[in-house]
Amino acid sequence: MRLFVALPLPTEIRASLAGLCGGIAGTRWIEPENFHITLRFIGDVGRGEADDLHTELASVRFPEFEMALSGIGTFERRGHVHMIWAGLDRPQIIVDLRDRIEAAAVRAGFQRESRKFKPHITLCRFKSHSMPDIGPYLAMNNDFSTAAFAVDHFSLYQSRLGHGGARYEVLSQYRLEQRVYYGDDAVAFADRS
Ligand code: 3AM
């Protein structure tokens, strides 16, 4: 099983992202149902490792929060743009959540991830030999943003690689801690015990 841990995105947010997917020839855009924010790539594991990971992910405590998507950008590899992504308005909270998930993965017996974590939503990827001019696309979509939305769970995904690209299947969902609201201010978290 090829696994990863990610935040799913609401339907209306994925619809907004789908509006960004066009206008560059010769690239493969991510299918709207596949948009997500990867928190931890796990890789190929057996049932035992997956069970241990699931147990530790279920013990993660982190308060639910709100965020919006904001901006687009690129990642480069060996001097070539290799993907375009959409960004987030609160990257630090995603980094904090990913740190809890990283700790859970390490408790489950996985090696600590050494690559720097840069939260993003992949929109498309390029092959290095076919790099179109993406300047106009970036200029046109630079001010992309969405309304804020609630993040109340994260998910364990299985990636199945096929001819038409990867298909993602949710294996399990993990609820974030609910806030208790007194008036307008969230001052405590619900005790789920
Ligand atoms: O969220 P995105 O689409 O950017 O690129 C893969 C994808 O990222 C990444 O894990 C996500 C779900 O497949 N990925 C694939 N192989 C990886 C690896 N060996 C990897 N991330 C880190 N190391």
Residues whose N, C-alpha, C, O or C-beta is under 5 A from the ligand:
A	BS01	3AM	F4 H36 T38 F41 T122 S159
